[in-house]
């Protein structure tokens, strides 16, 4: 670099002082893959996840403080799950027929109203069980319409080779909000009571809905009128069933989610009470799982495995470890390490799965396919939770937990037998996919659409 003043024996020609002056700092810019829609979706998801995970704790304590017992808590939780199962497929069809952001905003408005009324009832006095179940069911209905629309909107908001990084950052924000929301919600319930936490959740839905109202859908082609809602459902089913990798993994997670839900909701607290020292250590273990999911999403911002579903499915095997650790049972430190590892590997699968959907599913069918995915993920959970108690009575808690672990290993191994799961690869060039007529990947080249 030239000096501003020339000294003896140095170049005495004029210098370009403008070139030597400090350059102004460049303003921070979003990465190319983080467009306006993606940024709005991520910010809104962070807000709602933060509120929702605190509200789940608040709802349970609202029932207990109102004189209910653990059975009543289960009824309120079931009231949310039942409409979620009933309306998911319809929600997916609606989201592919109407502008997705309008479906999302309407669902957020319903959640805002239901949580707001729940908060008013709790703050005003002793809410009745049927009232809490009704309002929770309204929230579940909103979630059934929101989830397919939100996933379809997110998948259509990114393109190019950085899609998987975008999904990883999105999931990292979601998982971070879940961990923070649960911790913050528990503290706020203890300090101010459940009513105010429910009110904060209603405000979070209102803020997120306002943000989602500004989403730009001009890049999405107009929807054809089609043949009606039933025809849309049939078309979504054909898209779903025509891809063995898709329905195979959904069936896998129907079983895996069900047994994990039973282990976490029923057996985990019981093992913690009898062997680990109570609710504190169990909460710590769950916190380590949440931290693992954040770490896994962070890992996937850098790692881009070529064989998407093969690597992702291999990372599902550790999902059996927490049930095995509870069956032994291991010390708290070992359980926390197992939960952290499980969280990391599960996020590797999660990002790989989203990337595969983004590559393979036509844009105008994304919400319907997401609805079948969601439906499969939650359909067996109420049944598994209900059968957890009878299974413990019939076989013993340890045997039931080992059954959970073995079930996960078996269904995951079976999915690896599906050829498409082993051979589906990440696309490295942004070209339009040309899948075979039966929905299987072309074995002669990598598959995908935008990823």
C-alpha positions as CSV (number, residue, x, y, z in Angstrom):
1,X,0.0,0.0,0.0
2,X,1.3,3.5,-0.8
3,X,2.2,5.9,2.0
4,X,0.6,9.3,2.2
5,X,3.9,11.1,2.4
6,X,7.1,10.4,0.5
7,X,10.3,10.2,2.3
8,X,13.9,10.1,1.1
9,X,14.4,7.4,-1.4
10,X,10.7,6.7,-1.7
11,X,8.3,7.2,-4.5
12,X,7.3,10.9,-4.4
13,X,4.5,10.7,-7.0
14,X,1.0,11.8,-5.9
15,X,-0.9,9.2,-4.0
16,X,-4.5,8.3,-4.3
17,X,-5.7,9.3,-0.9
18,X,-9.2,8.1,-1.6
19,X,-7.9,4.6,-2.2
20,X,-5.9,4.7,1.0
21,X,-8.8,6.0,3.2
22,X,-10.7,3.5,5.2
23,X,-13.5,1.9,3.3
24,X,-17.0,2.2,4.9
25,X,-18.2,-1.0,6.4
26,X,-20.5,-2.9,4.2
27,X,-24.0,-3.3,5.6
28,X,-24.9,-6.8,6.8
29,X,-26.9,-8.6,4.1
30,X,-29.0,-11.7,4.2
31,X,-27.6,-14.8,2.4
32,X,-29.0,-15.3,-1.1
33,X,-31.0,-18.2,0.1
34,X,-32.7,-16.2,2.9
35,X,-35.2,-14.3,0.8
36,X,-38.1,-12.2,2.1
37,X,-40.6,-15.0,2.4
38,X,-38.1,-17.3,4.1
39,X,-37.1,-14.6,6.6
40,X,-40.7,-13.9,7.5
41,X,-41.5,-17.6,7.8
42,X,-38.5,-18.2,10.1
43,X,-39.2,-15.2,12.3
44,X,-42.9,-16.0,12.6
45,X,-42.2,-19.7,13.4
46,X,-39.7,-18.7,16.1
47,X,-42.4,-16.5,17.7
48,X,-45.1,-19.1,17.7
49,X,-42.9,-21.9,18.8
50,X,-41.6,-19.8,21.7
51,X,-45.2,-19.2,22.8
52,X,-46.6,-22.6,22.1
53,X,-44.1,-24.6,24.1
54,X,-44.7,-22.4,27.1
55,X,-48.4,-22.7,26.6
56,X,-48.3,-26.5,26.7
57,X,-46.9,-26.3,30.2
58,X,-49.4,-23.6,31.1
59,X,-52.3,-25.6,29.9
60,X,-51.4,-28.6,32.1
61,X,-51.0,-26.5,35.2
62,X,-54.3,-24.7,34.4
63,X,-56.0,-28.0,34.6
64,X,-54.3,-29.0,37.8
65,X,-54.8,-25.7,39.5
66,X,-58.5,-25.9,38.5
67,X,-58.8,-29.1,40.5
68,X,-58.1,-31.6,37.8
69,X,-55.9,-34.7,38.0
70,X,-53.5,-36.4,35.5
71,X,-56.4,-38.0,33.7
72,X,-57.9,-34.6,33.1
73,X,-54.6,-33.3,31.7
74,X,-54.6,-36.3,29.3
75,X,-58.2,-35.4,28.2
76,X,-57.2,-31.9,27.4
77,X,-54.1,-33.1,25.5
78,X,-56.3,-35.6,23.6
79,X,-58.8,-32.9,22.7
80,X,-56.0,-31.1,20.8
81,X,-54.7,-34.3,19.1
82,X,-58.1,-35.6,17.8
83,X,-59.0,-32.7,15.5
84,X,-55.4,-32.6,14.4
85,X,-55.8,-36.1,13.1
86,X,-59.3,-35.6,11.7
87,X,-58.6,-32.4,9.7
88,X,-55.0,-32.7,8.6
89,X,-55.8,-34.2,5.2
90,X,-58.5,-31.6,4.5
91,X,-56.1,-28.9,5.6
92,X,-53.6,-30.1,3.1
93,X,-56.1,-30.0,0.2
94,X,-57.3,-26.6,1.2
95,X,-53.7,-25.2,1.4
96,X,-53.0,-26.4,-2.2
97,X,-56.3,-24.9,-3.4
98,X,-56.2,-21.5,-1.7
99,X,-53.2,-19.1,-1.3
100,X,-51.2,-20.8,1.5
101,X,-50.5,-17.6,3.4
102,X,-54.2,-16.9,3.8
103,X,-54.7,-20.3,5.2
104,X,-51.9,-19.7,7.7
105,X,-53.2,-16.3,8.8
106,X,-56.7,-17.7,9.3
107,X,-55.3,-20.6,11.3
108,X,-53.2,-18.2,13.4
109,X,-56.3,-16.1,14.0
110,X,-58.2,-19.2,15.3
111,X,-55.3,-20.1,17.6
112,X,-55.1,-16.5,18.9
113,X,-58.8,-16.5,19.7
114,X,-58.9,-19.9,21.3
115,X,-55.8,-19.3,23.5
116,X,-57.1,-15.8,24.4
117,X,-60.4,-17.2,25.6
118,X,-58.5,-20.0,27.5
119,X,-56.4,-17.3,29.2
120,X,-59.5,-15.2,30.1
121,X,-61.2,-18.3,31.6
122,X,-58.1,-19.2,33.7
123,X,-57.6,-15.6,34.9
124,X,-61.2,-15.1,35.7
125,X,-61.6,-18.1,37.9
126,X,-62.0,-21.8,37.7
127,X,-62.5,-23.0,34.1
128,X,-64.6,-26.1,33.5
129,X,-63.0,-29.1,32.0
130,X,-65.3,-29.1,29.0
131,X,-64.5,-25.5,28.3
132,X,-60.7,-26.2,28.3
133,X,-61.2,-29.2,26.1
134,X,-63.3,-27.3,23.6
135,X,-60.8,-24.4,23.3
136,X,-57.9,-26.8,23.0
137,X,-59.8,-28.6,20.3
138,X,-60.2,-25.4,18.4
139,X,-56.4,-24.9,18.7
140,X,-55.8,-28.4,17.3
141,X,-58.2,-27.6,14.4
142,X,-56.2,-24.5,13.6
143,X,-53.0,-26.5,13.7
144,X,-54.4,-29.1,11.3
145,X,-55.0,-26.4,8.7
146,X,-51.8,-24.5,9.4
147,X,-49.2,-27.2,9.3
148,X,-49.6,-28.4,5.7
149,X,-49.9,-24.8,4.5
150,X,-46.8,-23.7,6.4
151,X,-44.6,-26.6,5.2
152,X,-45.7,-26.1,1.6
153,X,-45.0,-22.4,1.9
154,X,-41.6,-23.0,3.4
155,X,-40.6,-25.6,0.8
156,X,-41.6,-23.2,-2.0
157,X,-39.7,-20.2,-0.5
158,X,-36.2,-21.5,-1.2
159,X,-34.4,-22.8,-4.3
160,X,-31.0,-23.7,-5.5
161,X,-28.2,-25.8,-4.0
162,X,-28.5,-24.0,-0.6
163,X,-32.0,-25.2,0.1
164,X,-30.8,-27.7,2.7
165,X,-28.9,-25.0,4.5
166,X,-32.0,-22.9,4.6
167,X,-34.0,-25.8,6.1
168,X,-31.3,-26.4,8.7
169,X,-31.3,-22.8,9.8
170,X,-35.1,-22.8,9.9
171,X,-35.2,-26.0,12.1
172,X,-32.5,-24.5,14.3
173,X,-34.6,-21.5,15.0
174,X,-37.6,-23.8,15.6
175,X,-35.8,-26.1,18.0
176,X,-34.1,-23.2,19.8
177,X,-37.5,-21.6,20.3
178,X,-38.9,-24.9,21.6
179,X,-36.2,-25.3,24.2
180,X,-36.3,-21.6,25.2
181,X,-40.1,-21.6,25.2
182,X,-40.4,-24.6,27.5
183,X,-37.8,-23.1,30.0
184,X,-39.3,-19.6,29.9
185,X,-42.9,-20.9,30.1
186,X,-42.1,-23.0,33.1
187,X,-40.5,-20.0,34.9
188,X,-43.4,-17.7,34.0
189,X,-46.0,-20.2,35.1
190,X,-44.3,-20.4,38.5
191,X,-43.9,-16.6,38.7
192,X,-47.2,-15.3,37.3
193,X,-49.5,-18.3,36.9
194,X,-50.7,-20.2,33.7
195,X,-53.3,-17.6,32.6
196,X,-50.7,-15.0,31.7
197,X,-48.6,-17.5,29.8
198,X,-51.6,-18.5,27.8
199,X,-52.3,-14.8,27.1
200,X,-48.7,-14.4,25.9
201,X,-49.2,-17.3,23.5
202,X,-52.3,-15.7,22.1
203,X,-50.3,-12.5,21.5
204,X,-47.6,-14.5,19.8
205,X,-50.1,-16.0,17.4
206,X,-51.4,-12.5,16.6
207,X,-47.9,-11.2,15.9
208,X,-47.0,-14.2,13.8
209,X,-50.2,-14.0,11.8
210,X,-49.5,-10.3,11.1
211,X,-46.1,-11.2,9.8
212,X,-47.4,-14.1,7.6
213,X,-49.9,-11.7,6.1
214,X,-47.0,-10.0,4.3
215,X,-45.8,-13.2,2.5
216,X,-45.5,-12.8,-1.2
217,X,-47.1,-15.6,-3.3
218,X,-46.8,-13.9,-6.7
219,X,-44.2,-16.5,-7.7
220,X,-46.6,-19.4,-7.2
221,X,-48.7,-20.2,-10.3
222,X,-52.5,-19.8,-9.9
223,X,-54.3,-23.0,-8.8
224,X,-56.6,-24.6,-11.3
225,X,-60.2,-25.0,-10.3
226,X,-59.8,-28.8,-10.4
227,X,-62.5,-31.3,-9.6
228,X,-63.3,-30.4,-6.0
229,X,-61.9,-31.2,-2.5
230,X,-62.3,-35.0,-2.9
231,X,-60.5,-34.9,-6.2
232,X,-57.7,-33.0,-4.6
233,X,-57.4,-35.5,-1.8
234,X,-57.3,-38.4,-4.3
235,X,-54.6,-36.6,-6.3
236,X,-52.6,-36.1,-3.2
237,X,-53.0,-39.7,-2.2
238,X,-51.8,-40.8,-5.7
239,X,-48.7,-38.6,-5.3
240,X,-48.1,-40.0,-1.9
241,X,-48.6,-43.7,-2.6
242,X,-46.7,-43.6,-5.9
243,X,-43.4,-42.9,-4.2
244,X,-42.2,-45.9,-2.1
245,X,-39.5,-43.9,-0.3
246,X,-42.2,-41.4,0.8
247,X,-44.9,-43.7,2.1
248,X,-42.3,-46.1,3.5
249,X,-40.7,-43.5,5.7
250,X,-44.1,-42.1,6.8
251,X,-45.1,-45.6,7.9
252,X,-41.8,-45.9,9.7
253,X,-42.4,-42.7,11.6
254,X,-46.0,-43.6,12.4
255,X,-44.7,-46.5,14.5
256,X,-41.5,-44.7,15.7
257,X,-43.3,-41.6,16.9
258,X,-46.0,-43.7,18.6
259,X,-43.6,-45.7,20.7
260,X,-41.4,-42.8,21.4
261,X,-44.4,-40.8,22.5
262,X,-45.5,-43.6,24.9
263,X,-41.9,-43.9,26.3
264,X,-41.5,-40.1,26.8
265,X,-45.0,-39.3,28.1
266,X,-45.7,-42.4,30.2
267,X,-42.6,-44.5,31.0
268,X,-40.0,-41.7,31.2
269,X,-41.6,-39.8,34.1
270,X,-42.2,-43.1,36.0
271,X,-38.6,-44.2,35.6
272,X,-37.4,-40.8,36.7
273,X,-39.6,-41.0,39.8
274,X,-38.5,-44.4,40.8
275,X,-34.8,-44.4,39.8
276,X,-33.5,-41.0,38.7
277,X,-34.6,-38.7,41.5
278,X,-37.8,-37.2,40.2
279,X,-39.0,-34.6,37.7
280,X,-35.8,-32.5,37.8
281,X,-33.5,-35.1,36.2
282,X,-36.1,-36.0,33.6
283,X,-36.6,-32.4,32.7
284,X,-32.8,-32.1,32.4
285,X,-32.7,-35.1,30.1
286,X,-35.4,-33.6,27.9
287,X,-33.4,-30.3,27.9
288,X,-30.4,-32.2,26.6
289,X,-32.5,-33.6,23.8
290,X,-33.6,-30.1,22.8
291,X,-30.0,-28.9,22.8
292,X,-29.1,-31.9,20.6
293,X,-31.7,-30.9,18.0
294,X,-30.2,-27.4,17.9
295,X,-26.7,-28.8,17.5
296,X,-27.9,-31.2,14.8
297,X,-29.5,-28.4,12.8
298,X,-26.3,-26.4,13.2
299,X,-24.3,-29.3,11.9
300,X,-26.6,-29.6,8.8
301,X,-25.9,-25.9,7.9
302,X,-22.4,-27.2,6.9
303,X,-22.9,-30.9,6.1
304,X,-24.7,-31.8,2.8
305,X,-24.8,-35.6,2.6
306,X,-25.2,-36.8,-1.0
307,X,-27.4,-39.8,-0.3
308,X,-30.1,-37.9,1.5
309,X,-32.5,-40.6,2.7
310,X,-29.9,-43.3,3.2
311,X,-27.9,-41.1,5.6
312,X,-31.0,-39.7,7.2
313,X,-32.5,-43.2,7.8
314,X,-29.2,-44.4,9.4
315,X,-29.5,-41.5,11.8
316,X,-32.9,-42.7,13.0
317,X,-31.4,-45.8,14.6
318,X,-30.2,-43.8,17.7
319,X,-33.9,-43.0,18.3
320,X,-34.1,-46.4,20.1
321,X,-31.4,-45.4,22.6
322,X,-33.5,-43.4,25.0
323,X,-36.0,-46.2,25.5
324,X,-33.1,-48.6,26.0
325,X,-31.4,-46.3,28.5
326,X,-34.7,-46.0,30.5
327,X,-35.1,-49.8,30.4
328,X,-31.7,-50.4,32.1
329,X,-32.0,-47.7,33.7
330,X,-28.8,-45.8,33.2
331,X,-27.5,-42.9,35.5
332,X,-28.8,-39.4,34.7
333,X,-25.5,-38.4,33.1
334,X,-25.6,-41.3,30.6
335,X,-29.3,-40.6,29.9
336,X,-28.5,-36.9,29.1
337,X,-25.7,-37.9,26.8
338,X,-28.0,-40.4,25.0
339,X,-30.7,-37.8,24.7
340,X,-28.3,-35.2,23.2
341,X,-27.0,-37.7,20.7
342,X,-30.5,-38.6,19.7
343,X,-31.4,-35.0,19.2
344,X,-28.4,-34.4,16.9
345,X,-29.0,-37.5,14.7
346,X,-32.8,-36.8,14.5
347,X,-32.1,-33.4,13.1
348,X,-29.8,-34.9,10.4
349,X,-32.8,-36.9,9.3
350,X,-35.2,-33.9,9.6
351,X,-33.2,-31.7,7.3
352,X,-32.5,-34.5,4.8
353,X,-36.2,-35.3,4.8
354,X,-37.2,-31.7,4.0
355,X,-34.6,-31.5,1.3
356,X,-36.0,-34.7,-0.3
357,X,-39.5,-33.3,-0.3
358,X,-38.3,-30.1,-1.7
359,X,-36.6,-31.9,-4.6
360,X,-39.1,-34.5,-5.4
361,X,-42.7,-33.2,-4.9
362,X,-44.3,-30.8,-7.4
363,X,-44.9,-27.3,-5.9
364,X,-48.7,-27.4,-6.3
365,X,-48.9,-30.7,-4.4
366,X,-46.6,-29.9,-1.5
367,X,-49.2,-29.2,1.1
368,X,-51.2,-32.3,0.4
369,X,-48.2,-34.5,0.6
370,X,-47.1,-32.7,3.8
371,X,-50.6,-33.4,5.2
372,X,-50.2,-37.2,4.6
373,X,-46.8,-36.9,6.2
374,X,-48.2,-35.1,9.3
375,X,-51.1,-37.5,9.4
376,X,-48.9,-40.5,9.5
377,X,-46.7,-39.0,12.1
378,X,-49.5,-38.4,14.6
379,X,-52.2,-40.9,13.8
380,X,-51.0,-43.7,16.1
381,X,-49.7,-41.5,19.0
382,X,-53.0,-41.4,21.0
383,X,-53.4,-45.1,20.7
384,X,-49.9,-45.9,21.7
385,X,-50.2,-43.6,24.7
386,X,-53.5,-45.2,25.7
387,X,-52.0,-48.7,25.5
388,X,-48.8,-47.8,27.4
389,X,-50.4,-48.5,30.8
390,X,-51.9,-51.8,29.8
391,X,-48.7,-52.9,28.2
392,X,-46.8,-52.2,31.4
393,X,-49.3,-54.2,33.4
394,X,-49.1,-57.1,31.0
395,X,-45.4,-57.3,30.3
396,X,-43.7,-55.0,32.8
397,X,-42.2,-51.6,32.4
398,X,-38.7,-52.8,31.5
399,X,-40.0,-55.2,28.9
400,X,-42.3,-52.5,27.4
401,X,-39.4,-50.1,27.1
402,X,-37.2,-52.7,25.4
403,X,-40.2,-53.4,23.1
404,X,-40.2,-49.7,22.1
405,X,-36.5,-49.8,21.3
406,X,-36.7,-53.0,19.3
407,X,-39.7,-51.6,17.3
408,X,-37.8,-48.6,16.2
409,X,-34.8,-50.6,15.1
410,X,-37.0,-53.1,13.2
411,X,-39.0,-50.5,11.3
412,X,-35.9,-48.5,10.4
413,X,-34.1,-51.5,9.1
414,X,-37.1,-52.4,7.0
415,X,-37.2,-48.9,5.4
416,X,-33.6,-49.5,4.3
417,X,-34.8,-52.4,2.2
418,X,-36.7,-49.9,0.0
419,X,-34.4,-49.3,-3.1
420,X,-35.4,-45.6,-3.5
421,X,-34.4,-44.8,0.1
422,X,-30.9,-46.1,-0.6
423,X,-30.4,-44.5,-4.0
424,X,-32.1,-41.1,-3.8
425,X,-29.4,-38.5,-4.1
426,X,-29.1,-34.8,-3.6
427,X,-29.2,-32.7,-6.8
428,X,-26.2,-30.4,-7.4
429,X,-27.7,-28.5,-10.3
430,X,-31.0,-26.6,-10.3
431,X,-32.8,-28.4,-13.0
432,X,-36.3,-29.7,-13.2
433,X,-36.6,-33.3,-12.0
434,X,-38.1,-35.8,-14.4
435,X,-39.2,-38.7,-12.1
436,X,-40.3,-41.9,-13.6
437,X,-44.1,-42.3,-14.1
438,X,-44.5,-44.4,-11.0
439,X,-42.9,-41.7,-8.9
440,X,-39.6,-43.5,-8.4
441,X,-36.3,-41.8,-8.9
442,X,-34.5,-42.3,-12.2
443,X,-31.7,-44.7,-11.4
444,X,-29.5,-43.3,-14.1
445,X,-29.0,-39.9,-12.5
446,X,-29.5,-37.9,-9.3
447,X,-33.1,-37.0,-8.5
448,X,-34.7,-33.8,-7.4
449,X,-36.1,-30.5,-8.5
450,X,-34.8,-27.5,-6.7
451,X,-32.3,-28.7,-4.1
